[in-house]
Every structure is written in C-alpha cells, then in structure tokens.
Amino acid sequence: MNTLPLTRDLVLIGGGHTHALVLRKWGMNPLPGVRVTVINPGPTAPYSGMLPGFVAGHYTRDELDIDLVKLARFAGARLINGYATGLDPVAKTITVADRPAIAYDVAAVDVGITSTMPDLPGFTAHAIPAKPLGTFATRWDTFRANAENPQIVIIGGGVAGAELAMAMAHALRDKNPEVRLVDRSRVLSALGYTARQKMLAALASASVEIIEDAEVSEIFPEGVVLNDGRTIRSDFTTGAAGAKPHDWIADTGLDLHDGFITVDANLRSSDPDVFAVGDCAHLSHDPRPKAGVYAVREAPVLYDNLRAVLSGGDLRPYKPQKDYLKLVSLGGKSALAEKFGTAREGPLLWKLKDYIDRKFMDQFDRLPEMELPKLPRTVALGVKEAQGDKPMCGGCGAKVGRAALQSVLNDTFGDDAAQVQPGQVITTDHLRSLTEDTVMMTRIAAVHALGDIWAMGGQPQVATTSIILPRMSGALQTRTLHEIMQTASAVMDDAGARIVGGHTSLGDELTLGFTITGLTKTLITLAGANPGDALILTKPIGSGTIMAADMAGKAPGADVMACLAHMVQPQGEASRILSKANAMTDITGFGLAGHLRGMCDASGVGARIELGTIPLMQGALKLCEQGIRSTLFDDNRAGAGAINGPEFDLLFDPQTAGGLLAAIPRKRADQILKKLRDAGYPAAIIGDVTDTGVLETKV
C-alpha cells in the first residue's frame, strides 16, 4: 500500500543481470513516489554464468533461472510479460505487442544480445541461436531428453561456442554424440597462447571435431552446407558467433556504436532519461568486451544513478576493471581459469566457479518474506485477529465469503446476475488488484465481471466502469487511465459490449469494477439442474492459492504467469456452446464447492464430484500441499456446508475470473465437451448431479 503519491515512472527494459540486481536493491530500499515497471519476455531470466553447466546437466532449469515474478513482487514492481519492440525518446514511450504504449520518465535498457543469423539461409527456420538464453535452454532441454545418436553443429568457435560444444558432448556422452565446432577462421583466437592450447586439448578430450576456415552457407532441417560444398548432418544446429544487438534498438534515435547503445561513464545514453547496461551497451569512455562480470558490477552504479536522476541528486561514474578472472567450463566438472595471460585448469577451479555462480543466484532465491504492517502497542480488542497472519489477498481472495453473505442477503442471495426485465440481465463486480500490471489487471477484472452475464446465457450489451486509482500525480493518472480504458474497451468490444460511462476516484490502491447489462434469449439460472446431468467445468481451479503464494513470494513465476493466462481467457464462446445447459454459474469467490452448493440448493438436488477429474492450474496442488491458503479459504469452507467423502482443499479456493460450471444432460455431455476443447477451453466433466440433496466427493 502506497503511503505517498506516485509521481514518476521508472521502466526497466529487460531482466538481465544488472536489472535483476537493481530490483533486489530496490526492494531493500525503494525510492518513495516511483512506480517501477519491468518488461521481459517470460517470467524468468537465465543466468549466463551457469548456462554451460545447465547444458552439461550439472544444473536444473530452476537453478539456471532468476525468477523475475518473485523479484518484481519483492521490489513492488509491475512485471510486463512481453518483448519490447521499440523505444521513443521523444514521446517517452516503450512499445510492447498487444498492449498500450508504456510511458516512462526514466528508462534503462538491459536486453543483452542475440546470436541469431537472419541473413544465413535457413537459420531462422532450422537453427536456434545460443542467445537469448531462455529460448535456447528450453530447446536444448527437449533435445537432450529425446536425442538418439545426436549430431550437433555449433557455428562460432569463440569461447562461448567451445564451452557449449564440450557441455553438449558431456551431456550426451552415453548416446554417441558427434559434436562439431565450425568457425570461419581460427577457433578460440581471442585467448592467449596457453589458455588456447589448454582449451584445444579439452575439446579434443571431449571428442569435439573442429572445422576451421569454413563458413556455413545454408542450414536445412537435417544439417548444414559449408561454402566449399560440404554437407554436414546436424540434428541440433546453434549459433554462437559473436554478439548482435536487437534490431529495434536501431530505430530508437539514440547514439549507437555498431548497433549497441552508446553510454557515458554514468551509464547514460545520448538521451539523459535513458540508461543502458550489460551487453546491449557500449561504454564510450572505456570500451570493454561483452562479459557478464561487467553487467554485475554496473548494478550498484545504475541503482544509485536511477535514484539520483529520479530525485534530483548527483550521478556517479562506473569504472570497469581492466581485466577479470575468466572461468570457462570444460564440459565435465572441470574448469579453466585465465587472467593476465596465465591459465590453469582442473576440478578445483570448477568448484570455485560453482561456488561463485551459486552465491550469485542465492541472493535471488532467498529474498526476505513480505511482512504484515506492525501494529501499534495498544489496539482495540479483535484487531490482531481481524488482521490475520498474512497479507490480505487480492482479486476474489479479498471478497466477503459465502457464509457471511448468506447470513445477511437471505432471499436476494442467488443467481450471478439479476433479471431487470424479460430478456435483460445486469451485474456488477469489483476487484482489489492482485497484480501490479494495470493492463493485465484490467483484462482480469473485465473478464471476471463478464462471467456473470455469460453464466446466465447472456450476450453482453453495455458496461460502465468503476475505477479507484492509488494516489498519484496528474501525469500518472492520465497514463494509468489510458492503459485501463484502452484495455477495457478492447475486452468489452471483443465480448460484443460497449462502455458507456463510469466513475473514477483516488484511494489507497488500485480497484477495478464493471457494471454490465446483457441480453438473453433463454435465461439460464442456478435452478434447473436435474439428477443425472453431467457437470462440466471450463477452466482449471487454483488461482486463489497461487496468488496467495505470489503475494508471499512463494509461487514460482511460471505458475503465476500460467495462472494469469487462465484468468484472462474469455468465456463468451464457452457460454454459447453451453447455451442448452439446464443450470449454470461461474466459479469465482466462493470456490468450486461454494458455487456448486448454490446450484444444488437452488435446484433442489445434490452432486457427486470425481476429484481426480477436476482440472487444476499448474503448481496449485503443490502449493496447496505446502499449506498455502487464500485469506477467504476458511469462510468458503464454512459456506460450502457439509461434504460427504474425502476433503480436497482446492474445492474451497476462491477463483478470480474462473470458468463456467454447467449442468448438461448426460447424453449431450461428451459432444459438448469436445466442442469446448476444440474451442480452446481446458474443460472437463467433473461429476454428475444426484437426487440425494448432498454434496459428495470421491477419489
């Protein structure tokens, strides 16, 4: 919760090593008044120092990756999952596909490099560049698991290519691999004589074939063609030749050097509000080779200078070291060390490299946990109990539970939307933000509110908005409202509705809501389920548990991103497919058990659920088994009433923008399920309606 108004936008483009360290420092000591945004394609950022060890099989993918979702949550930053495709220093905006432009006051670029070769025929279609690392690591993981008699070609005989060649040979040593390292001139030419000889010996020991003075002219699915006409078979072709800047940087209008952003001693570009670090930057005052050690040591300087430019302070220079200890993996658990022209090798050096790399990663794996606000020494009776022992969840996890609502609403407690007149329904729904990404939260809130219309078989008609912004300056209000309204309009347009008005105010935190009307030809209510009907659920459950874990910094970033993707999936087409349902509801704050209880009570029936058939969100079961619960869990358990059979805690998990639950005549269920799956819904038949009047579960 912000105690001071937000007045400046800081945007970090890329989740490279420097930015990861800046985020960690920011979480420990943020600058009040600054809204931080991180843009990165994916929930994680691989650590380059451990990539050869990962390729060789010494590290798992989890050990390789920095979890940017956890890191952003710790720093109080919003993480935008996407590729930056442009930066406009005049408009001071950054473009990311499928969302409004992102405005900034100060920006920093840390997107690394790419080793793609778009001009090499066949490379884009049939090869994989070694950088960006994330895509490469995923492709290698799949290849390593399935390869038989593997043939591998690495294009580029520098240190990076040689490291990969030896790591691949080691990882596949039991599968008779043939690994070839191809270079247009001489391999490892950047190394000193002693280090080069030791590396050549290590390559020979790993049975890596070296092909020098040869250039690849074409890549095809089964191999590569050299410029002298030779054809070499390859099942996995990768490029590790040199460093290439990302194409979009050329269109920024910033001063560049060979395509890389030119920065001064303060890491500032030719535009004073844009900084650049890591491999995508060129240090004009003291040029250095592309190496991760410089990115790591730039972090404290960038952190200080970002704070300075955002608060009106003085900047300080970055002074890179002249040389550094180079530790090169040799495939197995052995490494070569080189500095000042002196080289050594052996297993002890691997242990040193492993220690350094793990120490670097440990600082991201052991972030301090989010604490509750400290209470004053003297408080009213019941305050400690009301506060609870964990932060209040967002989304539906922050709602009032079914048991509490039942006790006061009585006869008005029923269907998802209210019938205004025959053929027209209305609903209203509002959510406390569960993600710092305003665009993502708007999509979630809109889909969530539309769910009530879809659950009654309605076609959305018109909507009004209700927005509470956190305290912020006028400029940030304009930026934020632009993101919200452009996104909300797009979601409503896709659903067939239009926004006709709304209300906006300021408060402690972001809250979004919509009041929506819909038109129905055949009204579907909670009542109408018949014994023998099949129960179909269109989305997996588990969002309340995952988001509660996210708030506590315990949810893997990939699970959080997958959860958010489920939330923003519209249910309009599912509603049309389910238009002949006998009864229907959407699964939201009361959880699957609570909403099913509401359907059974309204229809005068019972239900039997096959626990093993319920679709679950990625990671939800594991987090549930760790004891993680949404703050609404206890109330939902009470509101669901008695359940006969084995208890499953995710039944009581509050869902945000959850799926539709429909009672369908059994004879039509399989056909409808197929239509739902063909339309892209992860739907399942999870049980059936009974005449017992009770809820039952079975394994």
C-alpha positions, 0 to 999 in steps of 0.5 A: 500500500502506497503511503505517498503519491506516485509521481514518476515512472521508472521502466526497466527494459529487460531482466538481465543481470544488472536489472535483476540486481537493481530490483533486489536493491530496490526492494531493500530500499525503494525510492518513495513516489516511483512506480517501477515497471519491468518488461521481459519476455517470460517470467524468468531470466537465465543466468549466463554464468551457469548456462554451460553447466545447465547444458552439461546437466550439472544444473536444473532449469530452476537453478539456471533461472532468476525468477523475475515474478518473485523479484518484481513482487519483492521490489513492488514492481509491475512485471510486463510479460512481453518483448519490447519492440521499440523505444521513443525518446521523444514521446517517452514511450516503450512499445510492447505487442498487444498492449498500450504504449508504456510511458516512462520518465526514466528508462534503462535498457538491459536486453543483452544480445542475440546470436541469431543469423537472419541473413544465413539461409535457413537459420531462422527456420532450422537453427536456434541461436545460443542467445537469448538464453531462455529460448535456447535452454528450453530447446536444448532441454527437449533435445537432450531428453529425446536425442538418439545418436545426436549430431550437433553443429555449433557455428562460432568457435569463440569461447562461448561456442567451445564451452557449449560444444564440450557441455553438449558432448558431456551431456550426451556422452552415453548416446554417441554424440558427434559434436562439431565446432565450425568457425570461419577462421581460427577457433578460440583466437581471442585467448592467449597462447596457453589458455588456447592450447589448454582449451584445444586439448579439452575439446579434443578430450571431449571428442569435439571435431573442429572445422576451421576456415569454413563458413556455413552457407545454408542450414536445412532441417537435417544439417548444414552446407559449408561454402566449399560444398560440404554437407554436414548432418546436424540434428541440433544446429546453434549459433554462437558467433559473436554478439548482435544487438536487437534490431529495434534498438536501431530505430530508437534515435539514440547514439549507437556504436555498431548497433549497441547503445552508446553510454557515458561513464554514468551509464547514460545514453545520448538521451539523459532519461535513458540508461543502458547496461550489460551487453546491449551497451557500449561504454564510450569512455572505456570500451570493454568486451561483452562479459557478464562480470561487467553487467554485475558490477554496473548494478550498484552504479545504475541503482544509485544513478536511477535514484539520483536522476529520479530525485534530483541528486548527483550521478556517479561514474562506473569504472570497469576493471581492466581485466577479470578472472575468466572461468570457462567450463570444460564440459565435465566438472572441470574448469579453466581459469585465465587472467593476465595471460596465465591459465590453469585448469582442473576440478578445483577451479570448477568448484570455485566457479560453482561456488561463485555462480551459486552465491550469485543466484542465492541472493535471488532465491532467498529474498526476505518474506513480505511482512504484515504492517506492525501494529501499534502497542495498544489496539482495540480488542479483535484487531490482531485477529481481524488482521490475520497472519498474512497479507490480505489477498487480492482479486476474489481472495479479498471478497466477503465469503459465502457464509457471511453473505448468506447470513445477511442477503437471505432471499436476494442471495442467488443467481450471478446476475439479476433479471431487470426485465424479460430478456435483460440481465445486469451485474456488477463486480469489483476487484482489489488488484492482485497484480501490479500490471494495470493492463493485465489487471484490467483484462482480469477484472473485465473478464471476471465481471463478464462471467456473470452475464455469460453464466446466465446465457447472456450476450453482453450489451453495455458496461460502465466502469468503476475505477479507484486509482492509488494516489498519484500525480496528474501525469500518472493518472492520465497514463494509468487511465489510458492503459485501463480504458484502452484495455477495457474497451478492447475486452468489452468490444471483443465480448460484443459490449460497449462502455458507456460511462463510469466513475473514477476516484483516488484511494489507497490502491488500485480497484477495478469494477464493471457494471454490465447489462446483457441480453438473453434469449433463454435465461439460464439460472442456478435452478434447473439442474436435474439428477443425472446431468453431467457437470462440466467445468471450463477452466482449471481451479487454483488461482486463489492459492497461487496468488496467495503464494505470489503475494508471499513470494512463494509461487514460482513465476511460471505458475503465476504467469500460467495462472494469469493466462487462465484468468484472462481467457474469455468465456463468451464462446464457452457460454454459447456452446453451453447455451442448452445447459439446464443450470449454470454459474461461474466459479469465482469467490466462493470456490468450486464447492461454494458455487456448486452448493448454490446450484444444488440448493437452488435446484433442489438436488445434490452432486457427486464430484470425481476429484481426480477429474477436476482440472487444476492450474499448474503448481496449485496442488503443490502449493496447496500441499505446502499449506498455502491458503487464500485469506477467504479459504476458511469462510468458503469452507464454512459456506460450502456446508457439509461434504460427504467423502474425502476433503480436497482443499482446492474445492474451497479456493476462491477463483478470480475470473474462473470458468463456467460450471454447467449442468448438461444432460448426460447424453449431450455431455461428451459432444459438448465437451469436445466442442469446448476443447476444440474451442480452446477451453481446458474443460472437463466433466467433473461429476454428475448431479444426484437426487440425494440433496448432498454434496459428495466427493470421491477419489 
